[in-house]
Amino acid sequence: MKIAFVSFYSGYASRGGETYVDSLAQELSAQNQVAVFQAGPKTKKPYAVIEIKTKYNPDHPHSQLPVTHILKRLFLDYFHLKELLFTLKSLTQLRRFKPDAILPQNSGWEVIIVKLFAAIH
C-alpha cells in the first residue's frame, strides 16, 4: 500500500504532530511504501521524504489586533496561507506518487485540498 503524509511543519519542528507523523511513517514503512511531504529540509529516514520548498518564517510577527483572530478563524492568516501554498505545490508530487491513502496533518486548507484531490484522483 502507498501511504502519503502531508505535513507542512515536518522538518521545521518536532512537536506532537510532527513526532506522530515520523513515528507512524517509520512503523508503516516496514510493510508499505510511505512518503512524507513536508516543507522543512529533507532528512534521511527509513521512508521517503519529499521536500516541497515553501518560504516560511516561524518568527513571523503576529499582530494582536482583533482582525488577526478573524483571519485565523477563516484560515487566512500568515501561517494558514503558507500551509495553503505548500499543499497546492505538493499536488504535483502527490499525483506522481499515486498514494492509496493520504493523511493531511494540518488544519484548514490542507484537509480541504487533499479531500478534493482524493475525490478527483
C-alpha distances in whole Angstrom, upper triangle without the diagonal:
4,6,10,13,16,19,23,24,22,24,27,27,26,27,25,22,22,22,20,17,18,18,14,13,14,13,10,10,11,8,5,6,8,11,14,17,20,24,25,26,23,23,21,18,16,13,14,17,18,21,22,26,28,32,32,35,34,38,38,42,41,44,45,46,46,44,41,40,40,38,36,35,35,32,35,36,35,32,30,31,30,26,27,27,24,22,24,23,20,19,20,17,14,15,15,11,10,8,6,8,11,13,17,19,23,25,26,25,22,21,23,22,18,19,21,18,15,18,19,16
4,7,10,13,16,19,21,19,21,24,25,24,25,24,20,20,20,18,15,16,17,14,11,13,13,10,9,12,10,6,5,6,8,11,13,17,20,22,22,20,20,19,16,14,11,11,13,14,18,19,22,24,28,28,31,31,35,35,38,38,41,42,44,43,41,39,38,38,35,33,33,32,29,32,33,32,29,27,28,26,23,23,24,21,19,20,20,16,15,16,13,11,12,12,8,7,5,5,7,9,11,14,17,20,22,24,23,19,19,21,19,15,17,18,16,13,17,17,14
4,7,10,13,16,18,16,18,21,22,21,21,20,17,16,17,15,12,13,14,11,9,12,12,8,9,12,11,7,6,5,6,9,11,14,18,19,20,18,18,18,15,14,10,10,12,13,16,17,21,22,26,26,29,28,32,32,35,35,38,39,40,40,38,35,34,34,32,30,30,29,26,29,29,29,25,24,25,23,20,21,22,18,16,18,18,14,14,16,13,10,12,13,9,9,5,6,5,6,8,11,13,16,19,21,20,16,16,18,17,13,15,17,15,13,16,17,14
4,6,9,13,15,13,16,18,19,19,19,18,15,14,16,14,10,12,14,11,9,12,13,11,11,14,14,10,9,6,5,6,7,11,14,16,17,15,16,17,14,14,10,9,10,10,13,13,17,18,22,22,25,24,28,28,32,31,34,36,37,37,35,32,31,31,29,27,27,26,23,25,26,25,22,20,21,20,16,17,18,15,13,15,15,11,11,13,10,8,11,11,8,9,6,8,6,5,6,8,11,14,16,18,17,13,13,16,14,11,13,15,13,12,15,16,14
4,6,10,11,10,13,15,15,15,16,15,11,10,12,11,7,9,12,10,8,12,13,11,12,15,16,13,11,8,6,5,6,8,12,13,15,14,15,16,14,14,11,10,10,10,12,12,16,17,20,19,22,21,25,25,28,28,31,32,34,33,32,29,28,29,26,24,24,24,21,23,23,22,19,18,19,17,14,15,16,13,11,14,14,11,12,14,12,10,13,14,11,12,10,11,9,6,5,6,7,10,13,16,15,11,11,15,14,10,13,16,14,13,17,18,16
4,7,9,9,12,14,14,15,15,15,11,10,13,12,9,12,14,13,11,15,17,15,15,19,19,16,15,11,9,6,5,6,9,12,14,14,16,17,16,17,13,12,10,10,10,10,13,13,17,16,19,18,22,22,25,25,28,29,31,30,29,26,25,26,23,21,21,21,17,19,20,19,15,14,15,13,10,12,13,9,8,11,11,8,10,13,11,9,13,14,12,13,11,13,11,7,6,5,6,8,11,13,12,8,9,12,11,9,12,14,12,13,16,17,16
4,6,6,9,10,11,12,12,12,8,7,11,11,8,10,13,13,12,15,17,16,16,20,21,18,17,13,11,7,6,5,8,9,12,13,14,16,15,17,14,13,11,10,10,10,13,12,15,14,16,15,19,19,22,22,25,27,28,28,27,24,23,24,22,19,20,20,16,18,18,17,13,13,14,12,9,12,13,9,9,13,13,10,13,15,14,13,16,17,16,17,15,17,14,11,8,6,5,6,10,12,12,9,11,14,13,12,15,17,16,16,20,21,20
4,6,8,8,10,12,12,13,10,9,13,13,11,13,16,16,15,18,20,20,20,23,25,22,20,16,13,10,7,5,5,7,11,12,14,17,17,19,17,15,12,11,9,9,10,9,11,10,13,12,16,16,19,19,22,24,26,26,25,21,21,22,19,17,19,18,15,16,15,13,10,10,11,9,6,9,10,7,8,11,11,10,13,15,14,14,17,19,17,19,18,20,17,14,12,9,8,7,10,12,11,9,12,14,13,13,16,18,17,18,21,22,21
4,6,5,6,8,9,11,9,7,10,12,10,12,15,16,15,17,20,20,20,24,25,23,21,17,15,11,10,7,6,6,10,12,13,16,16,19,17,16,13,13,11,11,12,11,12,10,11,10,13,14,18,18,21,23,25,26,25,21,21,23,20,17,19,20,16,17,16,14,10,11,13,10,9,12,13,10,12,15,15,13,17,19,17,17,21,22,20,22,20,23,20,16,14,11,9,8,12,14,14,12,15,17,17,16,19,21,20,21,25,26,25
4,5,6,7,9,10,8,5,8,10,8,8,12,13,12,14,17,17,17,20,22,20,18,15,12,8,8,5,7,6,8,9,10,13,12,15,13,13,10,11,9,11,12,12,14,12,14,13,16,18,21,21,25,26,29,29,28,25,25,26,24,21,23,23,20,21,20,18,14,15,17,14,12,15,15,12,13,17,16,14,17,19,16,16,20,21,19,21,19,21,18,15,13,12,10,10,14,17,17,14,16,19,18,17,20,22,21,22,25,26,25
4,6,8,10,13,11,8,10,13,11,10,14,15,14,15,18,19,18,21,23,22,20,16,13,10,10,7,7,4,5,7,8,11,11,15,14,13,9,10,9,11,11,12,13,12,13,12,16,18,21,22,26,28,30,31,30,26,27,29,26,23,25,26,22,23,21,19,16,17,18,15,14,17,17,13,15,18,17,15,19,20,17,18,22,22,20,23,21,24,21,18,17,15,13,14,18,20,20,17,20,22,21,20,23,25,24,24,28,29,27
4,7,9,12,12,9,11,14,13,13,16,18,17,18,21,22,21,25,27,25,23,19,17,13,12,9,7,5,7,10,11,14,15,18,17,17,13,13,11,12,12,11,12,9,10,9,12,14,17,19,22,24,27,28,27,23,24,26,23,21,23,24,20,21,19,16,13,15,17,13,13,17,16,13,16,19,17,17,20,22,20,20,24,24,23,25,24,26,24,21,18,16,14,14,17,19,19,17,20,23,22,21,24,26,25,26,29,30,29
4,6,9,9,7,9,12,12,11,14,16,16,17,20,21,21,24,27,25,24,20,18,14,14,11,10,8,10,13,13,16,16,19,18,18,15,16,14,15,15,15,15,12,12,10,13,15,18,18,22,23,26,27,27,23,23,26,23,20,23,24,20,21,19,17,14,16,18,15,14,18,18,16,17,21,20,19,22,24,22,22,26,26,24,27,25,27,24,21,18,16,13,13,16,19,20,18,20,23,23,22,25,27,26,27,30,31,30
4,7,8,5,6,9,10,9,11,14,14,15,18,19,20,22,25,24,23,19,18,14,15,13,13,11,13,14,13,15,15,17,17,18,15,17,16,18,18,18,18,16,16,13,16,18,21,21,25,26,29,30,30,26,25,28,26,23,24,26,23,24,22,20,17,19,21,18,17,21,21,18,20,23,23,21,24,26,24,23,27,27,25,27,25,26,23,21,18,17,13,14,17,21,21,19,21,24,24,23,26,28,27,27,31,32,31
4,6,5,6,8,10,11,12,14,15,16,18,20,21,23,26,25,24,20,19,16,17,14,15,13,16,17,16,19,17,20,19,20,18,19,18,19,20,19,20,17,17,13,16,18,20,20,23,24,27,27,27,24,23,25,24,20,22,24,21,23,21,19,16,17,20,18,17,20,21,19,20,23,23,22,25,27,25,24,28,29,26,28,25,26,23,21,17,16,12,13,15,19,20,18,19,23,23,22,24,27,27,27,30,32,31
4,6,5,6,9,10,11,12,14,15,17,18,20,22,24,23,23,19,19,16,17,15,17,16,18,19,18,20,18,20,19,20,18,20,20,21,22,21,22,20,20,17,19,21,23,22,25,25,28,28,28,25,23,26,24,21,22,24,21,23,22,21,17,18,21,20,17,21,22,20,20,24,24,22,25,27,25,24,28,28,26,27,24,25,21,19,15,14,11,12,14,18,20,18,18,22,23,21,23,26,26,25,28,31,30
4,5,5,6,9,10,10,12,14,15,16,18,21,22,21,20,17,16,13,14,12,14,14,17,17,17,19,17,18,17,18,16,17,17,18,20,19,20,18,19,16,19,21,23,22,25,25,28,28,27,24,23,24,23,19,20,22,19,21,20,19,16,16,19,17,14,18,19,17,17,20,21,19,21,24,22,20,24,25,22,23,21,21,18,15,12,11,7,9,11,15,17,14,15,18,19,17,19,22,22,22,25,27,26
4,5,5,6,9,10,10,12,14,15,16,19,21,20,19,15,14,10,12,10,12,11,13,14,13,15,14,16,14,15,13,15,14,16,17,17,19,16,17,15,18,20,23,22,26,27,29,29,29,25,25,26,24,21,22,24,20,22,21,20,16,17,19,17,14,18,19,16,16,20,20,17,20,22,20,19,23,23,21,22,20,21,18,16,12,11,8,10,13,17,18,15,16,20,20,18,20,23,22,22,26,27,26
4,5,5,6,8,10,11,12,14,15,18,20,19,19,15,15,12,14,13,15,14,15,15,14,15,13,15,14,16,14,17,17,19,20,21,22,20,21,18,21,23,26,25,29,29,32,32,32,28,27,29,28,24,25,27,24,26,25,23,20,20,23,21,18,21,23,19,20,23,23,21,23,25,23,22,25,26,23,24,21,22,19,17,14,14,11,13,17,20,21,18,19,23,23,21,23,26,25,25,28,30,28
4,5,5,6,8,10,11,12,14,16,18,17,17,14,14,12,14,14,16,16,18,17,16,17,14,15,14,16,15,17,18,20,22,22,24,22,23,20,23,25,27,27,30,30,33,33,32,29,28,29,28,24,25,26,23,26,25,24,20,20,23,21,18,21,23,20,19,23,23,20,22,25,22,20,24,25,22,23,19,20,17,15,12,12,10,12,15,19,20,17,17,21,21,19,21,24,23,22,26,28,26
4,6,5,6,8,10,10,12,15,16,15,14,11,10,8,10,11,14,13,15,14,14,15,12,13,11,12,11,14,15,16,19,19,21,20,22,20,23,25,27,27,30,31,33,33,32,29,28,29,27,24,25,26,22,25,24,23,19,19,21,19,16,19,20,17,16,20,20,17,19,21,18,17,20,21,18,19,16,17,14,12,9,10,8,11,15,18,18,15,15,19,19,16,19,22,20,20,23,25,23
4,6,5,6,9,10,10,13,15,14,14,11,10,8,11,11,14,13,14,13,11,12,9,10,9,11,10,13,14,17,19,20,22,21,22,20,24,26,29,29,32,33,35,36,35,31,31,32,30,27,28,29,25,28,27,25,21,22,24,21,19,22,22,19,19,22,21,18,21,22,19,18,22,22,19,20,18,19,16,15,12,13,12,14,18,21,22,18,19,23,22,20,22,25,23,22,26,27,26
4,6,5,6,9,10,12,14,14,15,12,13,11,15,15,18,17,18,16,14,14,11,11,11,13,13,17,18,20,23,24,26,24,26,23,27,29,31,31,34,35,38,38,37,34,33,34,32,29,30,31,28,30,29,28,24,25,27,25,22,25,26,22,22,25,25,22,24,25,22,21,24,24,21,22,19,19,17,16,14,15,13,17,20,23,24,21,21,24,24,22,23,27,25,24,27,29,27
4,5,5,6,8,10,12,11,12,10,11,11,14,15,18,18,19,17,16,16,12,11,10,13,14,16,18,20,23,24,26,25,27,25,28,30,33,32,35,36,38,38,37,34,33,34,32,29,29,30,27,30,29,28,25,24,26,24,21,24,25,22,20,24,24,20,22,24,21,19,22,22,19,19,16,16,13,13,11,13,12,16,19,22,23,19,19,22,22,19,21,24,23,21,24,26,24
4,6,5,6,9,11,9,9,6,8,8,11,13,16,16,17,15,14,13,9,8,7,9,10,13,15,18,21,22,25,24,26,24,28,29,32,32,36,37,39,39,38,34,33,34,32,29,30,30,27,30,29,28,24,24,26,23,20,23,23,20,19,22,21,18,19,21,18,16,19,19,15,17,14,14,12,12,11,13,12,16,19,22,22,19,19,22,21,18,20,23,21,20,23,25,22
4,6,5,7,10,10,10,8,10,10,14,15,19,18,18,15,13,12,8,6,7,10,11,15,17,20,23,24,27,26,28,26,30,31,34,35,38,39,41,41,41,37,36,38,36,32,33,34,30,33,32,31,27,27,29,26,24,26,26,23,22,25,24,21,23,24,20,19,22,21,18,19,17,17,16,16,14,17,16,19,23,26,26,22,22,26,25,22,24,27,25,23,27,28,26
4,6,6,8,9,11,10,12,13,17,18,22,21,21,19,17,15,12,9,9,13,15,18,20,23,26,27,30,29,31,29,32,34,37,37,40,41,43,43,42,39,38,39,37,34,34,35,32,34,34,33,29,29,31,29,26,28,29,25,24,27,27,23,25,26,22,21,24,23,19,20,17,17,15,16,15,17,17,21,24,27,27,24,23,27,26,23,24,27,26,24,27,29,26
4,5,6,6,8,7,10,12,15,17,21,21,22,19,18,16,12,10,9,12,14,17,20,22,25,27,29,29,31,29,33,34,37,37,40,41,43,43,42,39,37,38,36,33,34,34,31,34,34,33,29,28,30,28,25,27,27,24,22,25,25,21,22,23,20,18,21,20,16,17,14,13,12,13,13,16,16,20,23,25,26,22,21,24,24,20,22,25,23,20,24,25,23
4,5,5,6,5,9,11,14,17,20,20,20,17,16,14,10,7,6,9,12,15,18,20,24,26,29,28,31,29,33,35,38,38,41,42,44,44,43,40,39,40,38,35,35,35,32,34,34,33,30,29,30,28,25,27,27,24,22,25,24,20,21,22,19,17,20,18,15,16,13,14,13,14,14,17,18,21,24,27,27,23,23,26,25,21,23,26,23,21,25,26,23
4,6,8,9,12,15,18,20,24,23,23,20,18,16,12,8,9,12,15,18,21,24,27,29,32,32,34,33,36,38,41,41,44,45,48,47,47,43,42,43,41,38,39,39,36,38,38,37,33,33,34,32,29,31,31,27,26,29,28,24,25,26,22,21,23,22,18,19,16,16,16,18,18,21,21,25,28,30,30,26,26,29,28,25,26,29,26,24,28,29,26
4,7,9,13,16,19,22,25,25,25,22,21,18,15,12,11,13,17,19,23,25,28,30,34,33,36,35,38,40,43,43,46,47,49,48,47,44,43,44,42,39,39,39,36,39,39,38,34,33,35,33,29,31,31,28,26,29,28,24,25,25,22,20,22,20,17,17,14,14,14,16,17,21,22,25,28,30,30,26,26,28,28,24,25,27,25,23,26,27,24
4,6,10,13,16,19,23,23,23,20,19,17,14,11,9,11,14,16,20,22,25,27,31,31,34,33,36,37,41,40,43,45,46,46,45,42,41,41,39,36,36,36,33,35,36,35,31,30,32,30,26,28,28,25,23,25,24,21,21,21,18,16,18,17,13,13,11,11,11,13,14,18,19,23,25,28,27,23,23,25,24,20,22,24,21,19,22,23,20
4,7,10,13,16,20,21,21,17,17,15,13,10,7,8,11,13,17,19,22,25,28,28,31,31,34,35,39,39,42,43,45,45,43,40,39,40,37,35,35,35,32,34,34,33,30,29,30,27,24,25,25,22,21,22,21,18,18,18,15,13,15,13,10,11,9,10,11,12,14,17,18,22,25,26,25,22,22,24,22,19,21,23,20,18,21,22,18
4,7,10,13,17,17,17,15,14,13,11,9,6,6,9,11,14,16,19,22,25,25,28,27,31,32,35,35,38,40,41,41,40,37,36,36,34,31,32,32,28,30,31,29,26,25,26,24,21,22,23,19,18,20,19,15,16,17,13,12,14,13,10,11,9,10,10,10,11,13,15,18,21,23,22,19,19,21,20,17,19,21,18,17,20,21,18
4,6,9,13,14,14,12,12,12,10,10,6,4,6,7,10,12,16,18,21,21,24,24,28,29,32,32,35,37,39,39,37,34,34,34,31,29,30,29,26,28,28,26,23,22,23,21,18,19,19,16,15,17,15,12,13,14,10,9,12,12,8,11,9,11,11,10,10,12,13,16,19,21,20,16,17,20,18,15,18,20,17,16,20,20,17
4,6,10,11,12,10,11,12,10,11,8,6,5,6,8,10,13,15,18,18,21,20,24,25,28,28,32,33,35,35,34,31,30,31,28,26,27,26,23,25,25,23,20,19,20,17,15,17,17,13,12,15,14,11,13,14,11,10,14,14,11,13,11,14,12,10,9,10,10,13,17,19,18,14,15,18,17,14,17,19,17,16,20,21,19
4,7,9,11,10,12,13,13,14,11,9,6,5,6,7,10,12,15,15,18,18,22,23,26,26,29,31,33,33,31,28,28,29,26,24,25,24,21,22,22,20,17,17,17,14,12,14,13,9,9,12,10,7,10,11,9,8,12,12,11,13,12,15,13,10,10,10,10,12,15,17,15,12,14,16,14,12,16,17,15,15,19,19,18
4,6,8,8,10,13,13,15,13,11,7,6,5,6,8,9,12,12,15,15,18,19,23,23,26,28,30,31,29,26,26,27,24,22,23,23,19,20,20,17,14,15,15,12,10,13,12,8,9,12,11,9,12,14,11,12,15,16,14,17,16,18,16,13,12,11,10,11,15,16,15,12,15,17,15,14,18,19,17,18,22,22,21
4,7,8,12,15,15,18,16,14,10,8,5,5,6,6,8,8,12,12,16,16,20,21,24,26,28,29,27,24,25,26,22,20,23,22,18,19,18,15,12,13,13,10,9,12,10,7,9,12,10,9,13,14,13,14,17,18,17,19,19,22,20,16,15,13,12,12,15,17,15,13,16,18,16,16,20,21,19,21,24,24,23
4,6,9,13,14,17,15,14,10,9,7,8,8,8,10,9,11,11,15,16,20,21,25,27,29,30,29,25,26,27,24,22,25,25,21,21,20,17,14,16,16,12,12,15,14,11,13,16,14,13,17,18,16,17,20,20,19,22,21,24,22,19,17,15,14,14,17,19,18,16,19,21,20,19,23,24,22,24,27,27,26
4,6,10,12,16,15,13,9,9,6,9,8,10,11,12,14,14,17,19,22,24,28,30,32,34,32,29,30,31,28,26,28,28,24,25,23,20,18,19,19,16,15,18,17,13,16,18,15,15,18,19,16,18,21,20,19,23,22,25,23,21,20,18,17,18,21,23,22,19,22,25,23,22,25,27,25,26,29,29,28
4,7,9,12,11,9,6,7,6,9,10,13,14,15,17,17,21,22,26,27,31,33,36,37,35,32,32,34,31,28,31,30,27,27,26,23,20,22,22,18,17,20,18,15,17,19,16,14,18,18,15,16,20,18,17,20,20,23,22,19,19,18,17,19,22,24,23,20,23,25,23,22,25,27,24,25,29,28,26
4,6,10,10,9,7,9,9,13,14,16,18,18,20,19,22,24,28,29,33,35,38,39,37,34,34,36,33,30,33,33,29,30,28,26,23,24,25,21,20,23,22,18,20,22,20,18,21,21,18,19,22,21,19,22,21,24,22,21,20,20,19,20,24,26,25,22,25,27,26,24,27,29,26,27,31,31,28
4,7,8,8,8,11,12,16,17,20,21,21,23,23,26,28,32,33,37,38,41,42,41,37,37,39,36,34,36,36,32,33,32,29,26,27,28,24,23,26,25,21,22,24,22,20,22,22,19,20,23,21,19,22,21,23,22,21,21,21,20,23,26,29,28,25,26,29,28,25,29,30,28,28,32,32,29
4,5,7,7,11,13,16,18,21,23,23,25,24,27,29,32,33,37,39,41,42,41,37,37,38,36,33,35,35,31,33,32,29,26,27,28,25,23,25,25,21,22,24,22,19,22,22,18,19,22,20,17,20,19,21,20,19,18,19,18,21,25,27,27,23,25,28,26,24,27,29,26,26,30,30,27
4,7,9,13,15,19,21,23,26,26,28,27,30,32,36,36,40,41,44,44,43,40,39,41,38,35,36,37,33,35,34,32,29,29,30,27,25,27,27,23,23,26,24,21,23,23,19,19,22,20,17,19,17,19,19,18,18,20,20,23,26,29,28,25,26,29,27,24,27,29,26,25,29,30,27
4,6,10,13,16,19,21,24,24,27,26,29,31,34,35,38,40,42,42,41,38,37,38,36,33,34,34,30,32,32,30,27,27,28,25,22,24,24,20,20,22,21,17,19,19,15,15,18,16,13,16,14,16,15,15,15,17,17,20,24,26,25,21,22,25,24,21,23,25,23,22,25,26,23
4,6,10,13,16,18,21,22,25,24,28,29,33,34,37,39,41,41,40,36,36,37,34,32,33,33,29,30,30,28,25,25,25,22,20,22,21,18,17,19,17,14,16,16,12,12,15,13,11,14,13,15,15,14,15,16,17,19,23,25,23,20,21,24,22,19,22,24,21,20,24,24,21
4,6,10,12,15,18,18,21,21,24,26,29,30,33,35,37,38,36,33,33,34,31,29,30,30,26,27,27,25,22,22,22,19,17,19,18,15,15,17,15,12,15,15,11,12,15,14,12,15,14,17,16,14,14,15,15,17,21,23,21,18,20,22,20,18,21,23,20,20,24,24,22
4,6,9,12,15,17,20,20,24,24,28,29,32,34,36,37,35,32,32,33,29,27,29,28,25,25,25,23,20,20,20,17,15,17,15,12,12,14,12,9,12,12,8,10,13,12,10,14,13,17,16,14,14,14,15,17,20,21,19,16,18,21,18,16,20,21,18,19,22,22,20
4,6,9,12,13,16,17,21,21,25,26,29,32,34,34,32,29,30,31,27,26,28,27,23,23,23,20,18,18,18,14,14,15,13,10,12,13,10,9,12,12,10,12,15,14,13,17,17,20,19,16,16,15,15,16,19,21,19,16,19,21,18,17,21,22,19,20,24,23,22
4,6,10,12,15,16,20,20,23,24,27,30,31,32,30,27,28,28,25,23,25,24,20,20,20,18,16,16,15,12,11,12,10,7,9,10,7,6,10,10,9,11,14,14,14,16,17,20,19,16,16,14,15,15,18,18,16,14,17,18,16,15,19,19,17,19,22,21,20
4,7,9,13,15,18,18,21,23,26,29,30,31,29,26,27,28,24,23,26,24,21,20,19,16,15,16,14,11,12,13,10,8,11,12,8,9,13,13,12,14,17,17,17,20,20,24,23,19,19,17,17,17,19,20,17,16,19,21,18,18,22,22,20,22,25,24,23
4,6,10,12,15,14,18,19,22,25,26,27,25,22,24,24,21,20,22,21,17,17,16,13,12,13,11,7,9,10,7,6,10,11,8,10,13,14,14,16,19,19,19,22,22,25,23,20,19,17,16,15,17,17,15,14,18,19,17,17,21,21,20,22,25,25,24
4,7,10,12,11,15,17,20,23,24,26,24,21,23,24,20,19,22,21,18,17,15,11,11,13,11,8,10,12,10,9,13,14,12,14,17,18,18,20,22,23,23,26,26,29,27,23,23,20,19,17,19,19,17,17,20,21,20,21,24,24,23,26,28,28,28
4,6,9,8,12,14,17,20,22,23,22,18,20,21,18,17,20,20,16,15,13,9,8,11,10,7,9,12,10,10,13,15,14,15,19,20,20,21,24,25,25,27,26,29,27,23,22,19,17,15,17,17,16,16,20,21,20,21,24,25,24,26,29,29,29
4,5,5,9,11,15,18,20,22,21,17,19,21,18,17,20,20,17,16,13,9,9,12,12,10,12,15,14,13,17,18,18,19,22,24,23,25,28,28,28,30,30,32,30,26,24,21,19,17,19,19,19,19,22,24,23,24,27,28,27,29,32,32,32
4,6,9,10,14,16,19,21,20,17,18,20,18,16,19,20,17,16,13,10,9,12,13,11,12,16,15,15,17,20,19,20,23,25,24,25,28,29,29,31,30,32,29,25,23,20,17,15,17,18,18,18,21,23,23,24,27,28,28,29,32,33,33
4,6,9,12,15,17,20,19,16,18,20,18,16,20,21,18,17,14,11,11,14,15,13,15,18,18,18,21,23,22,23,27,29,28,29,32,33,32,34,33,36,33,29,27,24,21,19,20,21,21,21,24,26,26,27,30,31,31,33,35,36,36
4,6,10,13,15,17,16,13,15,18,15,14,18,19,16,14,11,8,9,12,13,11,14,16,16,17,20,21,21,23,26,28,28,28,31,33,32,34,33,36,33,29,27,23,21,18,19,19,20,20,23,25,24,26,29,30,30,32,34,35,35
4,6,10,12,15,14,11,14,16,15,14,18,19,17,15,11,9,11,14,15,14,17,19,19,20,23,24,24,26,29,31,31,32,35,36,36,37,36,39,36,32,30,26,24,21,21,21,21,23,25,27,27,28,31,32,32,34,36,37,38
4,6,9,11,11,8,10,13,12,11,14,16,14,13,9,9,10,13,14,14,16,18,19,20,22,24,25,26,29,31,31,32,34,36,36,37,36,38,35,31,28,25,22,19,19,19,20,21,24,25,25,27,29,30,31,33,35,36,37
4,5,9,9,6,9,12,11,11,14,16,15,13,10,10,13,15,15,17,19,20,21,23,25,26,27,29,31,34,34,34,37,39,39,40,39,40,37,34,31,27,25,22,21,20,21,23,26,26,27,29,31,32,33,35,37,38,39
4,6,8,7,8,11,11,11,14,16,16,15,12,13,15,16,18,19,21,22,24,25,27,28,30,31,33,36,36,36,39,41,41,42,40,42,38,35,32,28,26,22,21,21,23,25,26,27,28,31,32,33,34,36,38,39,40
4,5,6,7,9,10,11,13,15,16,14,12,14,16,17,18,20,22,23,24,26,27,29,30,32,34,37,37,37,40,42,42,42,41,43,39,36,33,30,28,24,22,21,23,25,27,27,29,31,32,33,35,37,38,39,41
4,5,5,7,9,10,11,13,14,14,12,15,17,17,18,21,22,22,24,26,27,28,30,32,33,36,37,37,39,42,41,42,40,42,38,35,32,29,27,23,21,20,22,25,26,26,27,30,31,31,33,35,36,38,39
4,5,5,6,9,10,11,12,11,10,13,15,15,15,18,20,20,22,24,25,26,28,29,31,34,35,34,37,39,39,40,38,40,37,33,31,27,26,22,20,18,19,22,24,23,25,28,29,29,31,33,34,35,37
4,5,5,6,9,10,10,9,7,9,11,12,13,15,17,17,19,21,22,23,25,27,28,31,32,32,34,37,36,37,36,37,34,31,28,24,23,19,17,16,17,20,22,22,23,26,27,27,29,31,32,33,35
4,5,5,6,9,10,10,8,12,12,12,14,17,17,18,20,22,22,24,26,27,29,32,33,32,34,37,36,37,35,36,33,29,27,23,22,18,16,15,17,19,20,21,23,25,26,27,29,30,31,33,35
4,5,5,6,9,8,9,12,14,12,14,17,17,17,20,22,22,23,26,27,28,31,32,31,33,36,36,36,35,36,33,29,27,23,22,19,16,14,16,19,20,19,21,24,24,25,27,29,30,31,33
4,5,5,6,5,5,9,10,9,10,13,14,14,16,18,19,20,22,24,25,28,29,28,30,33,33,33,32,34,31,27,25,21,20,17,14,12,13,16,18,17,19,22,22,23,25,27,28,29,31
4,5,5,6,5,8,9,7,10,12,12,13,16,17,17,19,21,22,24,27,28,27,29,32,31,32,30,31,28,25,22,19,17,14,11,10,12,14,16,16,18,20,21,22,24,26,27,28,30
4,5,8,8,12,12,10,12,15,14,14,18,19,19,20,23,24,24,28,29,27,30,33,32,32,30,31,28,24,22,19,18,14,11,9,12,15,15,15,17,20,20,21,23,25,25,27,29
4,5,8,11,12,9,10,14,13,12,15,17,17,18,21,22,22,26,27,26,28,31,31,30,29,30,27,24,22,18,18,14,11,8,10,13,14,13,15,18,18,19,21,23,23,25,27
4,6,9,8,5,7,10,9,9,12,14,13,15,18,19,19,23,24,23,25,28,28,28,26,28,25,21,19,16,15,11,9,6,7,10,12,11,13,16,17,17,19,21,22,23,25
4,7,8,6,6,9,10,9,12,14,14,15,17,19,20,23,24,24,26,29,29,29,28,30,27,24,22,18,18,14,12,10,9,13,15,14,15,18,19,19,21,23,24,25,27
4,6,6,6,9,10,11,12,14,15,17,18,20,22,25,25,25,28,30,30,31,30,31,29,25,23,19,18,14,13,11,12,14,16,16,17,20,21,22,23,26,27,28,29
4,6,5,6,9,10,11,12,14,16,17,18,21,23,24,24,27,29,29,30,29,31,28,25,23,19,18,14,14,13,13,14,17,18,18,20,22,23,23,26,28,28,29
4,5,5,6,9,10,11,12,14,15,17,19,22,22,22,25,27,26,27,26,28,25,22,19,16,14,11,11,11,11,12,15,16,16,18,20,21,22,24,26,27,27
4,5,5,6,9,10,10,12,14,15,17,20,21,20,23,25,25,25,24,26,23,19,17,14,13,9,8,7,7,9,12,12,13,15,17,18,18,21,22,23,24
4,5,5,6,9,10,11,12,14,16,19,20,20,22,24,24,25,25,27,24,21,19,15,15,12,11,10,8,10,13,13,13,15,18,18,18,21,23,23,24
4,5,5,6,9,10,11,12,15,17,18,18,21,22,22,24,23,26,23,20,18,15,14,11,12,11,10,10,14,15,14,15,18,19,18,21,23,23,24
4,6,5,6,9,10,10,13,16,16,15,18,20,20,21,20,22,20,16,15,11,10,8,9,9,7,7,10,12,11,12,15,16,16,18,20,21,21
4,5,5,6,9,10,11,14,15,15,17,20,20,20,20,22,20,16,15,12,12,10,10,8,5,6,10,10,8,11,13,13,13,16,18,18,19
4,6,5,6,9,10,13,14,14,16,18,19,20,20,23,21,18,17,14,15,13,13,12,9,9,13,13,11,13,16,15,15,18,20,19,20
4,6,5,6,9,11,11,12,15,16,16,18,18,21,19,15,15,12,12,11,13,13,10,9,12,13,11,12,15,15,14,17,19,19,19
4,5,5,7,10,10,10,12,15,15,16,15,18,16,12,12,9,11,10,11,11,8,6,9,10,7,8,11,12,10,13,16,16,16
4,5,6,8,10,10,12,14,15,16,16,19,18,14,15,13,15,13,14,13,9,9,11,11,8,9,12,11,10,13,15,14,15
4,6,7,8,9,11,13,14,15,16,19,18,15,16,14,16,15,17,16,13,11,14,14,11,12,15,15,12,15,18,17,16
4,6,5,6,9,10,11,12,13,16,15,12,13,11,13,14,16,16,13,10,13,14,10,10,13,13,11,13,16,15,14
4,5,5,6,9,10,10,11,14,14,11,13,12,15,15,17,16,13,11,13,13,9,8,12,11,8,10,13,12,11
4,5,5,6,9,10,12,16,16,14,16,15,18,19,20,20,16,14,16,16,13,12,15,14,10,13,15,13,12
4,5,5,6,9,10,14,14,12,15,14,17,18,20,20,17,15,17,17,14,12,16,15,12,13,17,15,13
4,5,5,6,7,11,11,9,12,12,15,16,18,18,16,13,14,15,12,10,12,13,9,10,13,12,10
4,6,5,8,11,12,11,14,15,18,19,21,21,18,15,16,16,13,11,13,13,9,10,12,11,8
4,6,9,12,14,13,16,17,20,22,24,24,21,18,19,20,16,14,17,16,13,13,16,14,11
4,6,9,11,11,14,15,18,20,22,23,21,17,18,19,17,14,16,17,13,13,16,15,12
4,7,9,10,13,15,18,20,22,23,20,17,17,18,16,13,14,15,11,10,13,12,8
4,5,7,10,12,16,18,20,21,19,16,16,17,15,12,13,14,11,9,13,13,10
4,7,10,13,16,19,21,22,21,17,16,17,16,13,13,15,12,9,12,13,10
4,7,10,13,16,17,19,18,15,13,15,14,10,11,13,11,9,12,14,11
4,6,10,12,14,15,14,11,10,12,11,7,9,12,10,8,11,13,11
4,6,9,11,13,13,10,9,12,12,8,10,13,12,11,14,16,15
4,6,8,10,10,6,6,9,9,7,9,12,12,11,14,16,16
4,7,10,11,8,8,12,12,10,12,15,15,15,18,20,20
4,7,8,6,7,10,11,11,13,15,16,16,19,21,21
4,6,6,6,9,11,11,12,15,16,16,18,20,21
4,6,6,7,9,10,11,13,15,16,17,19,20
4,6,5,6,8,10,11,12,14,15,17,18
4,6,5,6,8,10,10,12,14,15,16
4,6,5,6,9,10,10,12,14,15
4,6,5,6,9,10,11,13,14
4,5,5,6,9,10,11,12
4,5,5,6,9,10,10
4,5,5,6,9,10
4,5,5,6,9
4,5,5,6
4,5,5
4,6
4
